[in-house]
Every structure is written in C-alpha cells, then in structure tokens.
Amino acid sequence: MGLVKIDDSLHQDVRRASAVMCRSINAQAEFWMKIGMLAEANPTLAFTDIVKTQLQMVAAETNAEVA
C-alpha cells in the first residue's frame, strides 16, 4: 500500500462523491481508479457494461446470482 498525491480539487470531488455513494474517501478513489483502468483497457464498453461485468465476476466468485 502506498500514498497517491492528487490535486486538491480532485480530492474534494472524491470527498463529495464518497458522501453520496456511502463509501469511504479511499474506497471511492479506488472505485474510480478501477473503473478508469477497465475503461482504458476496454474502450468500447460503456460504464454500465463495465459495472455489470464486474458484478457478474463477483457473483461467479461467490456463487451468488446477479439480476
């Protein structure tokens, strides 16, 4: 684990989004980084498709069903 230096305005954006999404600031930043990384690797996928794929992967790992 390490520290990541980000711009103050981006930190404020993360803080606001974390409050709305009921995530910690770190969890919100991690979510944005993961989705951004996946979006760069899969430029033809929409945000909703990326999230759906991630939910399906977690469901398969936990043997739970995703609607």
Phi and psi in degrees as GROMACS dihedral restraints (atoms count N, CA, C in turn):
[ dihedral_restraints ]
;  ai    aj    ak    al  type     phi  dphi    fc
    3     4     5     6     1  -144.4    20    10
    4     5     6     7     1  -179.7    20    10
    6     7     8     9     1   -99.7    20    10
    7     8     9    10     1   146.4    20    10
    9    10    11    12     1  -122.9    20    10
   10    11    12    13     1   124.7    20    10
   12    13    14    15     1   -86.2    20    10
   13    14    15    16     1   122.3    20    10
   15    16    17    18     1  -127.7    20    10
   16    17    18    19     1   158.6    20    10
   18    19    20    21     1   -61.9    20    10
   19    20    21    22     1   146.2    20    10
   21    22    23    24     1   -58.6    20    10
   22    23    24    25     1   -38.7    20    10
   24    25    26    27     1   -68.3    20    10
   25    26    27    28     1   -36.0    20    10
   27    28    29    30     1   -67.2    20    10
   28    29    30    31     1   -38.0    20    10
   30    31    32    33     1   -61.7    20    10
   31    32    33    34     1   -40.6    20    10
   33    34    35    36     1   -63.7    20    10
   34    35    36    37     1   -39.7    20    10
   36    37    38    39     1   -61.5    20    10
   37    38    39    40     1   -42.8    20    10
   39    40    41    42     1   -64.2    20    10
   40    41    42    43     1   -43.4    20    10
   42    43    44    45     1   -59.6    20    10
   43    44    45    46     1   -46.7    20    10
   45    46    47    48     1   -63.6    20    10
   46    47    48    49     1   -46.5    20    10
   48    49    50    51     1   -63.9    20    10
   49    50    51    52     1   -37.6    20    10
   51    52    53    54     1   -64.2    20    10
   52    53    54    55     1   -35.0    20    10
   54    55    56    57     1   -67.1    20    10
   55    56    57    58     1   -41.4    20    10
   57    58    59    60     1   -69.1    20    10
   58    59    60    61     1   -40.4    20    10
   60    61    62    63     1   -89.5    20    10
   61    62    63    64     1     2.6    20    10
   63    64    65    66     1    56.4    20    10
   64    65    66    67     1    42.7    20    10
   66    67    68    69     1  -119.8    20    10
   67    68    69    70     1   158.9    20    10
   69    70    71    72     1   -69.3    20    10
   70    71    72    73     1   164.0    20    10
   72    73    74    75     1   -60.1    20    10
   73    74    75    76     1   -43.8    20    10
   75    76    77    78     1   -63.5    20    10
   76    77    78    79     1   -42.0    20    10
   78    79    80    81     1   -64.5    20    10
   79    80    81    82     1   -38.3    20    10
   81    82    83    84     1   -65.8    20    10
   82    83    84    85     1   -44.6    20    10
   84    85    86    87     1   -62.5    20    10
   85    86    87    88     1   -42.0    20    10
   87    88    89    90     1   -62.9    20    10
   88    89    90    91     1   -40.8    20    10
   90    91    92    93     1   -60.6    20    10
   91    92    93    94     1   -48.7    20    10
   93    94    95    96     1   -61.2    20    10
   94    95    96    97     1   -40.5    20    10
   96    97    98    99     1   -65.4    20    10
   97    98    99   100     1   -43.3    20    10
   99   100   101   102     1   -64.8    20    10
  100   101   102   103     1   -47.4    20    10
  102   103   104   105     1   -63.7    20    10
  103   104   105   106     1   -40.8    20    10
  105   106   107   108     1   -62.6    20    10
  106   107   108   109     1   -42.5    20    10
  108   109   110   111     1   -62.7    20    10
  109   110   111   112     1   -44.3    20    10
  111   112   113   114     1   -66.7    20    10
  112   113   114   115     1   -36.5    20    10
  114   115   116   117     1   -65.9    20    10
  115   116   117   118     1   -39.8    20    10
  117   118   119   120     1   -65.8    20    10
  118   119   120   121     1   -38.1    20    10
  120   121   122   123     1   -75.8    20    10
  121   122   123   124     1   -21.5    20    10
  123   124   125   126     1  -133.7    20    10
  124   125   126   127     1    70.0    20    10
  126   127   128   129     1   -64.4    20    10
  127   128   129   130     1   -15.1    20    10
  129   130   131   132     1   -88.8    20    10
  130   131   132   133     1    -8.3    20    10
  132   133   134   135     1   -89.6    20    10
  133   134   135   136     1   140.2    20    10
  135   136   137   138     1   -80.4    20    10
  136   137   138   139     1   162.0    20    10
  138   139   140   141     1   -52.4    20    10
  139   140   141   142     1   -47.3    20    10
  141   142   143   144     1   -62.9    20    10
  142   143   144   145     1   -34.5    20    10
  144   145   146   147     1   -67.6    20    10
  145   146   147   148     1   -39.2    20    10
  147   148   149   150     1   -63.7    20    10
  148   149   150   151     1   -46.4    20    10
  150   151   152   153     1   -64.0    20    10
  151   152   153   154     1   -42.9    20    10
  153   154   155   156     1   -60.3    20    10
  154   155   156   157     1   -44.3    20    10
  156   157   158   159     1   -61.6    20    10
  157   158   159   160     1   -42.5    20    10
  159   160   161   162     1   -65.3    20    10
  160   161   162   163     1   -40.0    20    10
  162   163   164   165     1   -63.3    20    10
  163   164   165   166     1   -39.8    20    10
  165   166   167   168     1   -65.3    20    10
  166   167   168   169     1   -38.2    20    10
  168   169   170   171     1   -64.8    20    10
  169   170   171   172     1   -42.9    20    10
  171   172   173   174     1   -65.5    20    10
  172   173   174   175     1   -41.1    20    10
  174   175   176   177     1   -61.6    20    10
  175   176   177   178     1   -41.9    20    10
  177   178   179   180     1   -65.5    20    10
  178   179   180   181     1   -37.5    20    10
  180   181   182   183     1   -68.7    20    10
  181   182   183   184     1   -32.1    20    10
  183   184   185   186     1  -104.8    20    10
  184   185   186   187     1     4.9    20    10
  186   187   188   189     1    56.6    20    10
  187   188   189   190     1    29.1    20    10
  189   190   191   192     1  -100.7    20    10
  190   191   192   193     1   157.6    20    10
  192   193   194   195     1  -100.3    20    10
  193   194   195   196     1   135.5    20    10
  195   196   197   198     1  -106.8    20    10
  196   197   198   199     1   130.8    20    10
